């Protein structure tokens, strides 16, 4: 798959882990409560780079 990490990670290369909950919320795959539980943990571990998610 072009543009994907080769280590088995399904996120596009260069995409910070904290972006995933925002994408999933925007697509309707998760609700606001789930997104709200995950974001603080990821923000603590990875921070926000490149603006808000």
C-alpha positions in Angstrom: 0.0 0.0 0.0 1.5 3.3 -1.1 1.6 5.9 1.6 1.2 3.5 4.5 3.6 2.5 7.1 5.3 -0.9 6.5 5.4 -1.9 10.2 1.8 -3.2 10.1 0.4 0.1 11.3 -2.7 1.1 9.3 -2.3 4.8 9.6 -0.8 6.8 6.7 2.9 7.5 7.2 3.6 10.8 8.9 0.1 10.9 10.5 0.4 11.4 14.2 -1.5 8.9 16.4 -3.6 11.6 18.0 -5.2 12.3 14.6 -6.9 8.8 14.5 -9.7 9.5 17.1 -10.6 12.8 15.3 -10.8 11.0 12.0 -12.9 8.2 13.5 -15.3 10.7 15.1 -15.6 12.8 11.9 -16.5 9.6 10.0 -19.1 8.6 12.5 -17.2 5.5 13.6 -17.0 6.7 17.3 -19.1 9.0 19.4 -18.1 12.1 21.3 -17.7 10.2 24.6 -15.3 7.7 23.1 -13.3 10.4 21.3 -13.2 12.4 24.5 -11.8 9.5 26.5 -9.0 8.8 24.0 -7.8 12.2 23.2 -6.4 13.2 26.6 -4.4 10.0 26.8 -3.0 10.4 23.3 -2.3 14.1 23.8 -0.3 13.3 27.0 1.7 10.6 25.1 2.2 12.2 21.7 1.1 15.8 22.0 -0.6 17.7 19.3 1.6 18.5 16.3 0.3 20.4 13.3 -2.7 21.9 15.0 -5.9 20.7 16.6 -7.4 17.4 15.6 
